[in-house]
Amino acid sequence: MQVLASYVCGAWFEGKGNAHVLVNPATEEPLAQASTEGLDHAAALSFARERGGPPLRALTFAERGDLLRAMSRVIHTNRDGLLDLAMKNGGGTRSDAKFDVDGASGTLAYYADLGKELGPRKLLLDGETVQLSRGPRFVGQHVLLPRRGVAVHINAFNFPGWGLGEKVACAVLAGMPVVVKPATSTAFVAFRIAELIVEAKILPEGAFSIITGPAGTLVEHLQGEDVLSFTGGGSTAATLRAIAPVVRDSVRVNVEADSLNSAILGADAEPGSDTYDAFLRDVTRDITQKTGQKCTAIRRVFAPRAVAPQVLEDLGARLSEFVVGDPSAERVTMGPLATAQQLRDVRAGIERLAAESKLVVGDGPLEPLGVPRGKGYFVLPTLFAQTDAARAKAVHEHEVFGPVASVLSYDAAADVVAAVRRGGGGLVASIYSDDRRAIGDIALGIASAHGRVVVVSAKIADQMPGPGTVLPQSIHGGPGRAGGGEELGGVRGLSFYSQRSALQGDRAILEAVCEKG
Ligand code: NAP
């Protein structure tokens, strides 16, 4: 069986014993194995800090952008092989696989362009100079410089490609070396991307490492100028945040965690209208794309009470058309969940929702296409109706990380704002409406609880990729339950990897210093 090694200290490392087996979640066939037993995490981090940091910091933004472009190209050139691996190890359809792999190359390409725009500089100015005394000479200028540590990236199982690409793009452009740790169960795509990057010798030695397998003591060796960017479950995030050196040395931590994302159908969006159709399209896509294993997927669907029955009927009809099975079979439109644990968690979540709402779709016989009998981690697209949004509890508290959503009825804009906010902070909410006043009330009522609010109206409905797509130009993250983190957002994405410092002194001297940087 293929061994997925780690790349640390400038060499490939294969762990001894206790290997974790990666499987095809449609058939449960073993694909590869990975172990990190015996890996010296402290040495891996020191090597990245000491060997990878200085050469990266010596480069300008434009030169770092060139590195990202080369990474993007190597992924794109090897796209077919990566898509194949993503389907086999992740369980998604080809279209799901593209979402991950093209997401990685696309985000790297976007940040490559940004590097070119930032040009031949090594520091970022943050705002204008400000006068600090009565005379004009004594001024302050905020600057952003790369932190002289290592950026550790711990990723969730659902986006091994994009998760790697979006985090590495910001870190490398900011000038920090990276140690990437994909989730073990679906690490194949990340491992292959790492192999391609290493083989092509794109980055300076030490600037890129990958730990393929369990993280072990990795986080315990972090130091004050290091950063930890984590994507995954809220409880894992809480454990990592409490690790002694992280607390003691104020290691900067970014968390992208759970989210009960909402889609809100406006009272004006009548069935049959373009806006209503866009709403059906986006909700259906989000429930089924990547088998619902998307941090941004719509979990709560809010519809005006009068139209809710129609919404349930229309969504129910669309969801019932999906063909569940092995994504390598031609007719299959939704694959399995990624792991056996995921299947257990999703089934438990469905039971929890069923205890307080009515099951509308998802209760039929499950005979996945092209799969040996009894094999694979499958669930049907599942839709619940929740008529009492005010009393419902689980739907606002428990993220079922699979193809599952609930439709909730509402009466007035103020009610829907309050109900959406019960999610405790989310990554994204979308509003489907053309009524400017209602959009204003809802969008501004929920925006402080979300990293992103997407307004879908008739005139742009066909130009939008849907709220589940994270675009590098806008931030990704959200408050509260969503982890309180923030990634991407163009140049904003570099802040996490940079130290902001206020230079104070003589205007002419500071201008010369900043010009030099
Ligand atoms: P998870 O179980 O929390 O694992 C996430 C990552 O943390 C994996 O790489 C895992 O490695 C690692 N990990 C676990 N325990 C660790 C420890 N003690 N020290 C260091 N690393 C550790 O989450 P998941 O099941 O992969 O992902 C599902 C969750 O992620 C969902 O709740 C979803 O909402 C969330 N998510 C959020 C976003 C976002 O952007 N907000 C995106 C995607 C997913 P191993 O695999 O080796 O255990």
Residues whose N, C-alpha, C, O or C-beta is under 5 A from the ligand:
A	BS01	NAP	I154 N155 A156 F157 K181 P182 A183 T184 S185 G213 P214 A215 G216 T231 G232 G233 T236 E256 A257 D258 S259 C295 F401 A482
